[in-house]
Amino acid sequence: MSVLENFEKWKEFLADRVHQAEKMGMSRDTINDIAYQIGDYLANDVDPENVQERLLKDLWSVADENEQRTMAGLMVKLVDSGK
């Protein structure tokens, strides 16, 4: 099963990557920038596999770059908080 098939698995996967990046000494700004790049890739090149991903893709498509960066930062914050 792909981590994209289940939103909870995706959040766990992303949380693991965020914690790895923090352990490697990456700043939160760098992590958020990478999250933005991943979000842009997913929105443009990956078909959503669940309703949560569809919602995120739809929101991403109507957001300007600043709002997209906010969304990416919020995803990082969400998975870092463990919720």
C-alpha positions as CSV (number, residue, x, y, z in Angstrom):
1,M,0.0,0.0,0.0
2,S,1.3,3.4,-1.0
3,V,1.5,6.1,1.8
4,L,-0.7,8.2,-0.4
5,E,-3.6,5.7,-0.2
6,N,-4.3,6.4,3.4
7,F,-4.1,10.0,4.8
8,E,-3.1,8.8,8.3
9,K,-0.2,6.8,6.8
10,W,0.8,9.9,4.8
11,K,0.8,12.0,7.9
12,E,3.0,9.4,9.7
13,F,5.3,9.3,6.8
14,L,5.6,13.1,6.6
15,A,6.1,13.3,10.4
16,D,9.0,10.8,10.2
17,R,10.6,12.8,7.4
18,V,10.2,16.1,9.4
19,H,11.8,14.6,12.5
20,Q,14.6,13.2,10.4
21,A,15.2,16.6,8.9
22,E,15.2,18.2,12.3
23,K,17.8,15.6,13.6
24,M,20.0,16.5,10.6
25,G,19.9,20.1,11.7
26,M,17.6,21.6,9.1
27,S,15.9,24.8,10.1
28,R,12.1,25.0,10.2
29,D,12.2,27.4,7.2
30,T,14.1,24.9,5.1
31,I,11.7,22.1,6.1
32,N,8.8,24.3,5.2
33,D,10.4,25.2,1.8
34,I,10.8,21.5,1.1
35,A,7.2,20.9,2.1
36,Y,6.1,23.6,-0.3
37,Q,8.1,21.9,-3.1
38,I,6.6,18.5,-2.3
39,G,3.1,20.0,-2.1
40,D,3.5,21.7,-5.5
41,Y,4.7,18.4,-7.0
42,L,1.8,16.4,-5.5
43,A,-0.7,19.0,-6.7
44,N,0.6,19.1,-10.2
45,D,1.7,15.5,-10.8
46,V,0.0,13.1,-8.5
47,D,-3.7,12.1,-8.7
48,P,-5.3,12.3,-5.2
49,E,-6.1,8.9,-3.7
50,N,-8.5,9.9,-0.9
51,V,-10.9,12.8,-0.1
52,Q,-8.3,14.6,2.1
53,E,-5.8,14.7,-0.7
54,R,-8.5,15.9,-3.1
55,L,-9.4,18.7,-0.7
56,L,-5.7,19.7,-0.4
57,K,-5.2,19.6,-4.1
58,D,-8.3,21.7,-4.7
59,L,-7.3,24.3,-2.1
60,W,-3.7,24.3,-3.5
61,S,-5.1,25.0,-7.0
62,V,-6.9,28.2,-5.9
63,A,-4.2,29.5,-3.6
64,D,-1.5,31.9,-4.5
65,E,2.1,31.1,-3.7
66,N,2.0,32.7,-0.3
67,E,-1.1,30.8,0.6
68,Q,0.4,27.6,-0.7
69,R,3.5,28.2,1.5
70,T,1.2,28.7,4.4
71,M,-0.6,25.4,3.7
72,A,2.8,23.6,3.5
73,G,3.9,25.1,6.8
74,L,0.6,24.1,8.4
75,M,1.0,20.5,7.2
76,V,4.4,20.4,8.8
77,K,3.0,21.9,12.0
78,L,0.1,19.4,11.9
79,V,2.3,16.3,11.6
80,D,4.9,17.7,14.0
81,S,2.2,18.2,16.7
82,G,1.2,14.5,16.4
83,K,-2.5,15.3,15.6
